[in-house]
Amino acid sequence: MSSRLVACLCLASAMALAACADDGRRHTAPAPGGGEPNLHRHDNGAITVRYDNGCVVTYNADGRRSGSNGCRPGQVERADTAVQDDAQARGGGGLTFHKRNDGTARVRFDDGCVVTYNRKGDRTGSQGCHPRQVERADRAAQTNW
């Protein structure tokens, strides 16, 4: 073999090895990043999920997403999952049904969630509750009415 051919083969081998070692970061979408979702529940029941990179996802008191800002791909979905997990966890715990002298009633959960009912047993509101808690309160009201 000529020295020129050997040099070309060595160069081609080096380029092939470099291509194999390439981590591909230039060819893929940016990683979701931003760290773990940090969930904060406000006194009115609304939720804010923040990430270290500045992404913010907001939810209303019913747990429905109301907005997002500065988020990378995947972060909103991870925030949705964190809120759903929180809702499932909060759906548990004790509750107390209390019928008042005026015929109205309320269901209070250990975590402070309160669901209120009128004299007919129709739900009139909720505060600081997730949908699963409201469903449990409705069942308790129907059972205890």
PEWONOR-V41597 format. One record per residue. PHI is phi in degrees with one decimal (none if undefined). PSI is psi in whole degrees, -180 to 180 (NA if undefined). D_LAST is the distance of its C-alpha to the last C-alpha in whole Angstrom. Layout:
phi-><PHI;PHI>
psi-><PSI;PSI>
d_last-><D_LAST;D_LAST>
This chain:
phi-><none;-79.0;-65.9;-68.2;-66.1;-61.6;-64.2;-64.8;-64.5;-64.3;-64.9;-64.4;-64.3;-64.1;-66.3;-65.7;-64.7;-64.3;-66.2;-67.5;-81.4;-60.3;-79.3;79.5;-60.8;-73.9;-107.4;-118.4;-67.6;-60.4;-64.9;-52.7;52.2;84.3;79.8;-83.7;-69.4;-105.6;-93.4;-127.7;-96.3;-86.2;-58.9;-84.5;96.6;-67.0;-129.7;-122.8;-112.2;-120.9;-119.2;-59.7;-85.7;98.8;-63.1;-131.3;-122.9;-114.2;-136.3;-81.3;-65.1;-85.9;85.3;-89.0;-62.8;-115.0;173.4;-153.5;-150.4;69.3;-98.8;-89.0;-55.1;93.6;-70.2;-63.7;-63.8;-66.8;-65.4;-57.1;-63.6;-62.3;-67.9;-63.5;-62.1;-63.1;-63.4;-65.3;-65.6;-75.6;-67.2;-85.7;94.0;-76.6;-138.7;-126.9;-97.3;-133.6;-94.2;-89.0;-63.0;-83.5;94.0;-82.1;-146.4;-146.7;-117.3;-120.5;-94.5;-57.4;-86.3;101.4;-59.7;-131.3;-119.9;-112.6;-136.3;-84.8;-62.8;-83.4;91.6;-83.4;-65.4;-110.1;170.8;-151.6;-139.9;70.1;-114.6;-98.6;-52.3;-64.2;-67.6;-62.4;-60.8;-63.5;-64.3;-59.5;-64.4;-64.4;-64.9;-62.8;-69.0;-95.8;-65.5>
psi-><144;157;-30;-42;-42;-42;-41;-42;-41;-42;-43;-40;-42;-41;-38;-42;-40;-38;-38;-35;-11;130;-6;3;-28;-18;-2;163;155;144;151;-46;-164;-2;-163;149;131;111;131;123;126;162;-30;3;-15;159;140;129;126;150;159;-27;6;-6;134;129;130;151;147;-179;-20;0;11;135;132;-9;167;155;131;30;146;166;134;-22;-40;-43;-39;-36;-43;-44;-42;-41;-41;-43;-41;-41;-42;-41;-39;-20;-18;-175;167;155;155;129;130;116;128;165;-27;4;-11;171;164;151;128;130;159;-30;4;-10;135;131;131;154;148;-175;-27;-8;8;138;132;-13;172;154;127;26;154;159;-38;-37;-40;-42;-44;-40;-42;-43;-41;-40;-43;-41;-39;-5;NA>
d_last-><96;97;96;94;92;91;90;88;86;85;84;82;81;80;78;76;75;74;72;70;69;68;64;63;61;63;62;58;56;55;52;49;50;48;47;43;40;39;36;34;31;31;29;27;26;29;32;35;37;41;44;47;49;47;45;42;39;36;32;29;26;24;27;29;33;34;38;41;44;47;46;48;47;45;43;40;39;39;37;35;35;34;31;30;31;29;26;26;26;24;21;21;21;18;15;13;9;10;8;11;13;13;10;10;9;11;12;15;17;21;23;21;19;17;14;13;10;11;10;9;7;11;12;15;17;18;21;23;21;22;21;20;18;16;15;14;12;10;10;8;6;5;6;4;0>
